[in-house]
Amino acid sequence: MNKLIVKKFGGTSVANAERIEAVADLVAKSVEDGNEVVVVLSAMGKSTDDLIKLSKEINPNPDLREYDALVSTGEQISVALLAMALQKRNIKGKSFTAYQLGIRTNSMHSRARILDVQVKKIKEEISNGVVPVITGFQGMNDEGDITTLGRGGSDTTGVALAVALEASECQIYTDVDGVFTTDPRLYDKARLLKKVTFEEMLELSSMGAKVLQLRAVEYASKYQMPIRVLSSFNAGEGTLIEEEDESMERPIVSGISSIDSEAKLTLRGVPDIPGVAAKILGPISEAGIEIDVIVQNISAENTTDFTFTVNEDDAVAAEAILLEMSNSFGGGLVEVDSDIAKISIVGRGMRAHAGIASKMFEALANEQINILLITTSEIKISVVIKRDSMKDAIVCLHDAFDLDKELDN
Amino acid sequence: MNKLIVKKFGGTSVANAERIEAVADLVAKSVEDGNEVVVVLSAMGKSTDDLIKLSKEINPNPDLREYDALVSTGEQISVALLAMALQKRNIKGKSFTAYQLGIRTNSMHSRARILDVQVKKIKEEISNGVVPVITGFQGMNDEGDITTLGRGGSDTTGVALAVALEASECQIYTDVDGVFTTDPRLYDKARLLKKVTFEEMLELSSMGAKVLQLRAVEYASKYQMPIRVLSSFNAGEGTLIEEEDESMERPIVSGISSIDSEAKLTLRGVPDIPGVAAKILGPISEAGIEIDVIVQNISAENTTDFTFTVNEDDAVAAEAILLEMSNSFGGGLVEVDSDIAKISIVGRGMRAHAGIASKMFEALANEQINILLITTSEIKISVVIKRDSMKDAIVCLHDAFDLDKELDN
């Protein structure tokens, strides 16, 4: 039986003519295997960055409608080139822009959301034996303007197309072999995971495992579209991300994610009254600064210490905002620490197992690693530690939870 | 009163960020002068060539639909950047692709013809004070595919938009100051022409004066849309190309054009019977080789010598075709000569003046320049000569017809 597969390739996978040829080979192989294939592409390598640089020379603060019109050309180039490469292999490749197909989005230029995907035209093409090659990352709004979905938006295009076409799975090709128990560059015992659930992937993804765009995973989870992350450079089955199934084994901990590009800000002596968190974080968000971890400690004398983390590039701006508002909160001290790393253990099995947190803290204590902050969710425990302990923390946690040993999940 | 002007800028005029800023200044000046302005752009500098080179790496013989999808990105980049540059000057610049506006063409990919220009959207934008910045060179066919108009097609887009919008004139900005009596690089007495007629421009254009695309002049002539050719680098009034007006002075000769990139092919001893020219030139045209001059001389014994010129790059291919067919025409000799130049004198006054041809031939004879071929039309006389005599021929003809002296045309 024919399987319909959406294959999405990222920028490094189509970075030059040679890479585009390799992608064409992969697609050709899948077609020969009897599959119906739809391809979604990102722009070639750093070409989008080059366009952004050019635009900044002309206008450092460009209108976002024009920004979108500009950067959307990157994918238009890669899809035309791949269609040509497929034709050389006697495959009926045919490029389409999101605009031509009618991938409708809202009007939030540079970070639009997909509203609707028209598939009539694609289905017709597929039934004629065509392999449609479609621009990721972009769409059109109701005014007929070109929109883009924001960095990594091609993943979302891939999933949205897979959902609309009722594909068997959406394959996201990237420059890594799949999702690992932890970053293999940080610990060589890291193991490729065969399967993870959407829920785990959401936690891993937002925790710094940058293989997949968060929004794409959310979208796939909502419509239960299986995603397979795999390498366009090396052969392999990659990692399948899908809805949790009762028959699945549940590893207590599936993986460890780490991030060392954040800074921690603390405002001390904040009055412990309702609404104070919103008053502190409101101006930070309005300045376009994304906040990751938020921790509020109960402190003495009806005041509290309020701590959060941001990308370290935003630390100076966030500090300035805190200093400005500090007076209205009693003039408490503002502290900034960029010398941190965040380590998270993620696993759907945690729900059913007590004692995971204490096992984690014990492992860290055995290595003399001091914990600065702790936050938890249902399937995740994160700690913030000193940056120079990051690698040691990953190693000791990976060993403590036996992540190098395969569970038949 | 508001004048509506379409301004088209070529690739060298928008080659980099600095040039785009200069174009934005020119547009801003015209808006400040009270004009309504619509801008049409080519792709930046050699960016289209770079895309073509990339595509050839992947597929030396790409599908033309994909070729068009690829190269059309060049103009999309330049229009977005110019819109940004205009916004920096507080002008409401807004980019549009031909696709977004509905510039309909036929389906002849890579050399499509414009069928229809929708102007409702542009008119709305203009009435809101917007300066629309529109991709030249491209359109869409009825299947919703992107098409391109062929090299220089942006001129045609400019004229077609000017006609559809009933503009006062279509200004074509380029890297030369306008149309000269001859190429100023070949003779320093060359003089900028204030006005030429469409008819003269058509002859000059097709004869090698590459300031304007032939098709654009034809289009403008058909709809009597005045074109002004001017420089985006230097201030000046340029050259106005318009319908002949009875009040105009008629210079006998307006200009001299020259071309030294052709080769001459002769098939000797062809039977002098009806249909023979078509039999010879049919296979040449089918091979996609463009033919310029065609001359057939009456010869002895019911045979004739058949001569034509092609671009010298096509000479080898054309020779091969002639050799193949030579047998069926009695096995006559095939001769190829790439060492030629073609010089043409063009002027609407020729019609009313006898003796222009003999004056031309006399001037050439005085310089010992041998004429290899002669062809004439109503307002043009062309001669083919040895290539190394080209410059001398231009100088002596320019002097003989007093082209350095201004006629108040």
Chai-1 contact restraints between the chains, C-beta under 6 A:
chainA,res_idxA,chainB,res_idxB,connection_type,confidence,min_distance_angstrom,max_distance_angstrom,comment,restraint_id
A,A17,B,E57,contact,1.0,0.0,6.0,A-B,restraint_1
A,A17,B,I58,contact,1.0,0.0,6.0,A-B,restraint_2
A,I20,B,I58,contact,1.0,0.0,6.0,A-B,restraint_3
A,E57,B,A17,contact,1.0,0.0,6.0,A-B,restraint_4
A,I58,B,A17,contact,1.0,0.0,6.0,A-B,restraint_5
A,I58,B,I20,contact,1.0,0.0,6.0,A-B,restraint_6
A,I58,B,L81,contact,1.0,0.0,6.0,A-B,restraint_7
A,I58,B,M84,contact,1.0,0.0,6.0,A-B,restraint_8
A,I58,B,A85,contact,1.0,0.0,6.0,A-B,restraint_9
A,N59,B,M84,contact,1.0,0.0,6.0,A-B,restraint_10
A,N59,B,K88,contact,1.0,0.0,6.0,A-B,restraint_11
A,P62,B,M84,contact,1.0,0.0,6.0,A-B,restraint_12
A,D63,B,Q87,contact,1.0,0.0,6.0,A-B,restraint_13
A,E66,B,A80,contact,1.0,0.0,6.0,A-B,restraint_14
A,E66,B,A83,contact,1.0,0.0,6.0,A-B,restraint_15
A,E66,B,M84,contact,1.0,0.0,6.0,A-B,restraint_16
A,E66,B,S95,contact,1.0,0.0,6.0,A-B,restraint_17
A,A69,B,A80,contact,1.0,0.0,6.0,A-B,restraint_18
A,A69,B,S95,contact,1.0,0.0,6.0,A-B,restraint_19
A,L70,B,A80,contact,1.0,0.0,6.0,A-B,restraint_20
A,T73,B,T73,contact,1.0,0.0,6.0,A-B,restraint_21
A,T73,B,Q76,contact,1.0,0.0,6.0,A-B,restraint_22
A,T73,B,I77,contact,1.0,0.0,6.0,A-B,restraint_23
A,Q76,B,T73,contact,1.0,0.0,6.0,A-B,restraint_24
A,I77,B,T73,contact,1.0,0.0,6.0,A-B,restraint_25
A,A80,B,E66,contact,1.0,0.0,6.0,A-B,restraint_26
A,A80,B,A69,contact,1.0,0.0,6.0,A-B,restraint_27
A,A80,B,L70,contact,1.0,0.0,6.0,A-B,restraint_28
A,L81,B,I58,contact,1.0,0.0,6.0,A-B,restraint_29
A,A83,B,E66,contact,1.0,0.0,6.0,A-B,restraint_30
A,M84,B,S55,contact,1.0,0.0,6.0,A-B,restraint_31
A,M84,B,I58,contact,1.0,0.0,6.0,A-B,restraint_32
A,M84,B,N59,contact,1.0,0.0,6.0,A-B,restraint_33
A,M84,B,P62,contact,1.0,0.0,6.0,A-B,restraint_34
A,M84,B,E66,contact,1.0,0.0,6.0,A-B,restraint_35
A,A85,B,I58,contact,1.0,0.0,6.0,A-B,restraint_36
A,Q87,B,D63,contact,1.0,0.0,6.0,A-B,restraint_37
A,K88,B,N59,contact,1.0,0.0,6.0,A-B,restraint_38
A,S95,B,E66,contact,1.0,0.0,6.0,A-B,restraint_39
A,S95,B,A69,contact,1.0,0.0,6.0,A-B,restraint_40
A,Q100,B,G144,contact,1.0,0.0,6.0,A-B,restraint_41
A,G144,B,Q100,contact,1.0,0.0,6.0,A-B,restraint_42
